[in-house]
């Protein structure tokens, strides 16, 4: 949000916003969908949910299309798709041991395809978060959710959304990140330039400058 204010100071204003996972807090603040205080509460509680899980999780990035990755996932259900970042960029998430075994086997079977563990100790966007859902919803009760004043492209649904409430906050945490679909939606709405504010949030529009 600070970088967005800096760019606005230079006369660069977004026509639409989108955020990747936790970046939706910053994107929704820029869009007017949540107050600065509300965004701070959301970010704090979103991170603190890990203390409610009592499970060891892990994540890994794979240089493959998500549909191809899904076909390789084991049937035990301990690993799932956490993020669809692009045509050849997918993140998986789940049980620590299951992720370790999957990555080891994948490297043996596909030595020429990129895969690596992410430096996290929580299985974000996975079934493990379900253990903290009731706690999370209680903690979200005080947030003053608002209707955005800018078009907000959700990476929960991959389309324009105007519903900022506890239900949406939970889906932001639990569902896979549909970043590729969100970018495609932005193109469909006429975006030609994208300004990345960090690893998780993006401003877009036909008049913004591009920064990587």
C-alpha positions in Angstrom: 0.0 0.0 0.0 2.9 2.3 0.7 4.3 1.7 -2.8 0.9 2.3 -4.3 0.8 5.7 -2.6 4.2 6.5 -3.9 3.3 5.7 -7.5 0.1 7.8 -7.0 2.3 10.6 -5.9 4.1 10.4 -9.2 0.7 10.5 -11.0 0.4 6.8 -11.7 -3.0 5.4 -10.8 -4.4 1.9 -11.4 -7.4 1.1 -13.4 -7.8 -2.2 -11.6 -6.0 -4.3 -9.0 -5.3 -7.9 -8.2 -3.2 -9.7 -5.5 -1.6 -13.1 -5.2 -2.7 -14.9 -2.0 -1.7 -12.7 0.9 -1.3 -9.8 -1.5 -5.0 -9.6 -1.8 -5.0 -7.6 1.5 -2.9 -4.9 -0.1 -4.8 -5.0 -3.3 -8.2 -4.7 -1.6 -6.9 -1.8 0.5 -5.7 0.0 -2.6 -9.2 -0.7 -4.2 -11.0 0.7 -1.1 -12.3 -2.7 -0.1 -10.8 -2.7 3.4 -9.5 -0.1 5.8 -5.8 0.1 6.7 -6.6 -1.1 10.2 -8.7 -4.0 8.8 -6.0 -5.0 6.4 -3.5 -5.1 9.3 -5.9 -7.3 11.4 -6.4 -9.6 8.4 -2.7 -10.0 7.8 -1.9 -10.6 11.5 -4.6 -13.2 11.9 -3.9 -14.8 8.6 -0.4 -15.5 9.7 -1.3 -16.5 13.2 -3.6 -19.3 12.0 -0.5 -21.6 11.7 -0.6 -21.8 15.5 -4.0 -23.4 15.3 -3.1 -26.2 12.9 -0.8 -28.5 14.9 0.4 -30.1 11.7 3.6 -29.9 9.8 3.1 -28.7 6.3 5.2 -28.0 3.2 4.9 -26.5 -0.3 6.7 -26.9 -3.6 6.9 -25.1 -6.9 6.8 -27.1 -10.2 7.5 -25.9 -13.7 4.5 -27.6 -15.2 0.9 -26.9 -16.2 -1.5 -27.4 -13.2 -3.6 -30.0 -15.1 -0.5 -32.2 -15.7 0.6 -31.8 -12.1 -2.9 -32.9 -10.9 -2.5 -36.1 -12.8 0.6 -36.9 -10.9 -0.7 -36.2 -7.3 -1.1 -39.2 -5.1 -4.6 -40.5 -4.3 -4.2 -40.2 -0.6 -5.3 -36.6 -0.7 -2.5 -35.2 1.4 -1.2 -33.0 -1.4 -3.2 -30.5 -3.5 -2.8 -27.6 -5.9 -2.1 -24.4 -4.0 -1.5 -21.9 -6.8 -1.9 -21.7 -10.6 0.6 -19.0 -11.4 1.0 -19.4 -15.1 0.9 -22.0 -18.0 4.1 -23.6 -16.7 4.1 -22.6 -13.0 2.2 -24.5 -10.3 2.5 -24.7 -6.6 1.5 -27.7 -4.5 0.8 -27.8 -0.8 0.1 -30.4 1.9 1.5 -32.8 4.5 5.2 -32.4 5.0 6.2 -36.0 4.6 3.9 -36.4 1.6 5.5 -33.4 -0.1 9.0 -34.6 0.6 8.2 -38.0 -0.9 6.5 -36.4 -3.9 9.4 -34.1 -4.7 12.0 -36.9 -4.4 10.1 -39.2 -6.7 9.3 -36.4 -9.1 13.0 -35.5 -9.4 13.9 -39.1 -10.1 11.2 -39.5 -12.8 11.5 -36.0 -14.3 15.1 -34.8 -13.9 14.7 -32.1 -16.6 11.6 -30.4 -15.1 12.0 -27.7 -12.5 10.8 -28.5 -8.9 11.9 -27.1 -5.6 10.7 -26.9 -2.0 9.4 -23.5 -0.8 10.9 -22.1 2.4 7.7 -22.3 4.4 6.6 -24.4 7.3 2.8 -24.1 6.7 0.8 -25.8 4.0 -1.0 -22.6 2.8 -4.1 -23.2 0.6 -4.4 -26.8 1.7 -6.7 -29.0 3.7 -4.5 -28.6 6.8 -5.9 -25.1 7.3 -9.4 -26.5 7.9 -8.4 -27.1 11.5 -8.2 -23.3 12.1 -11.3 -22.2 10.2 -13.5 -21.6 13.2 -10.8 -19.6 15.0 -10.1 -17.6 11.8 -13.7 -16.7 11.3 -14.1 -15.5 14.9 -11.0 -13.4 14.6 -12.3 -11.8 11.3 -15.5 -10.6 13.0 -14.2 -7.2 13.8 -13.0 -6.2 10.3 -14.9 -3.4 8.5 -15.3 -5.0 5.1 -16.2 -2.4 2.4 -17.3 -2.3 -1.3 -14.2 -1.5 -3.5 -14.1 1.7 -5.4 -11.8 0.2 -8.1 -12.3 -3.0 -10.1 -10.8 -5.8 -7.9 -9.9 -8.9 -9.8 -10.0 -11.8 -7.4 -7.4 -14.5 -7.5 -9.7 -16.7 -5.5 -12.2 -16.8 -8.4 -10.2 -15.4 -11.2 -12.9 -12.7 -12.0 -14.1 -9.4 -10.7 -15.5 -9.5 -7.2 -17.0 -6.9 -4.9 -17.7 -9.1 -1.8 -15.2 -8.4 1.0 -16.3 -10.3 4.1 -15.3 -13.1 6.4 -16.4 -15.8 3.9 -14.1 -14.3 1.2 -11.3 -13.9 3.7 -11.4 -17.6 4.4 -11.5 -18.5 0.7 -8.5 -16.3 0.2 -6.6 -18.5 2.6 -8.0 -21.9 1.7 -8.6 -22.1 -2.0 -5.9 -22.3 -4.7 -4.6 -19.0 -6.0 -6.0 -18.5 -9.5 -3.3 -16.0 -10.5 -3.1 -17.0 -14.1 -6.8 -16.6 -14.5 -6.8 -13.3 -12.8 -4.2 -11.9 -15.2 -6.2 -13.3 -18.1 -9.3 -11.5 -16.8 -7.2 -8.2 -16.5 -6.3 -8.6 -20.2 -9.9 -9.2 -21.1 -10.8 -5.9 -19.3 -8.3 -4.0 -21.4 -5.2 -4.0 -19.2 -2.0 -3.6 -21.2 0.5 -2.6 -18.5 1.1 -4.1 -15.1 2.9 -2.6 -12.1 4.1 -5.1 -9.6 4.2 -3.6 -6.1 6.0 -6.6 -4.6 5.8 -10.4 -4.8 2.1 -10.5 -4.0 0.2 -7.5 -5.4 -0.2 -5.8 -8.8 -1.8 -2.7 -10.3 -3.0 -2.9 -13.9 -4.5 -0.7 -16.6 -4.0 0.8 -20.0 -2.3 3.9 -18.6 0.0 2.6 -15.9 3.7 2.1 -16.4 5.2 -1.4 -16.2 7.7 -2.3 -13.5 9.1 -5.7 -12.7 
